[in-house]
Amino acid sequence: MDSSALDNGLESCTASTTWTSNLIIHDEVSLTSIALSNNVAEVAAVVLCLLAWRDAHIVIHTDSSLVLSLMNGGLLVMERDGWGTHPGT
């Protein structure tokens, strides 16, 4: 999986993400939002990959320090600190 962003962090930012497997299964999406960045695109790649292959054993290779941080306990810390209590969650 990988992602990219053009005009990172700006209102004009465009981003996309793609993921693939050794079974030639792949997909790609263009992301749309006002708060896009390379970090948003990297996290979206992980989420979309997990959703695409719900019943598969997945190995994620990433160069994103944010994704590594989230997978190594960052999501649990965010949940503990109340991220799930915000409107819309």
C-alpha positions as CSV (number, residue, x, y, z in Angstrom):
1,M,0.0,0.0,0.0
2,D,1.1,3.5,-0.6
3,S,-0.3,7.0,-0.8
4,S,0.6,10.4,-2.1
5,A,-0.5,14.0,-1.6
6,L,0.0,17.1,-3.7
7,D,-0.1,20.5,-2.0
8,N,0.3,18.7,1.4
9,G,-1.8,20.4,4.1
10,L,-3.2,23.1,1.9
11,E,-6.9,23.6,1.0
12,S,-5.9,22.7,-2.6
13,C,-4.4,19.3,-1.4
14,T,-5.3,16.3,-3.5
15,A,-4.4,12.8,-2.3
16,S,-4.8,9.2,-3.4
17,T,-4.0,5.8,-2.0
18,T,-3.5,2.3,-3.4
19,W,-3.0,-1.2,-2.1
20,T,-2.2,-4.5,-3.6
21,S,-1.4,-8.1,-2.8
22,N,0.7,-10.9,-4.2
23,L,-2.6,-12.4,-5.5
24,I,-3.0,-9.5,-7.9
25,I,-5.8,-8.1,-5.9
26,H,-5.6,-4.3,-5.8
27,D,-7.7,-1.1,-5.6
28,E,-7.1,2.6,-5.5
29,V,-9.0,5.7,-4.5
30,S,-8.8,9.4,-4.8
31,L,-9.5,11.1,-1.5
32,T,-11.6,14.2,-1.2
33,S,-11.8,16.4,1.9
34,I,-10.7,19.9,3.1
35,A,-8.2,18.5,5.6
36,L,-6.1,16.3,3.4
37,S,-2.4,15.6,3.9
38,N,0.1,12.9,3.3
39,N,-0.6,11.5,6.8
40,V,-4.4,11.3,6.2
41,A,-3.7,9.5,2.9
42,E,-1.3,7.0,4.7
43,V,-3.9,6.2,7.4
44,A,-6.6,5.9,4.8
45,A,-4.5,3.4,2.9
46,V,-4.4,1.2,6.0
47,V,-8.1,1.5,6.8
48,L,-9.1,0.8,3.2
49,C,-6.8,-2.2,3.0
50,L,-8.2,-3.6,6.2
51,L,-11.7,-3.1,5.0
52,A,-11.0,-4.7,1.6
53,W,-9.5,-7.8,3.1
54,R,-11.5,-8.3,6.4
55,D,-10.9,-12.0,6.6
56,A,-7.3,-12.1,5.4
57,H,-4.0,-12.1,7.4
58,I,-2.5,-8.8,6.4
59,V,1.2,-7.7,6.7
60,I,1.5,-3.9,6.4
61,H,4.8,-2.4,5.1
62,T,4.9,1.3,5.7
63,D,7.4,4.2,5.6
64,S,4.9,6.4,7.6
65,S,6.0,7.1,11.2
66,L,2.4,8.1,11.9
67,V,1.1,4.7,10.9
68,L,3.8,3.0,12.9
69,S,2.9,5.0,15.9
70,L,-0.8,4.3,15.6
71,M,-0.2,0.6,15.2
72,N,2.2,0.4,18.1
73,G,-0.3,1.7,20.7
74,G,-1.2,5.2,19.5
75,L,-4.8,4.2,18.7
76,L,-5.2,2.7,22.1
77,V,-3.9,5.9,23.7
78,M,-6.2,8.0,21.6
79,E,-9.2,5.9,22.6
80,R,-8.2,6.0,26.3
81,D,-7.9,9.8,26.1
82,G,-11.5,10.1,24.8
83,W,-11.3,10.3,21.0
84,G,-14.4,8.2,20.8
85,T,-16.5,10.7,22.7
86,H,-16.3,13.4,20.0
87,P,-19.5,14.2,18.0
88,G,-19.9,11.9,15.0
89,T,-17.9,9.0,16.5
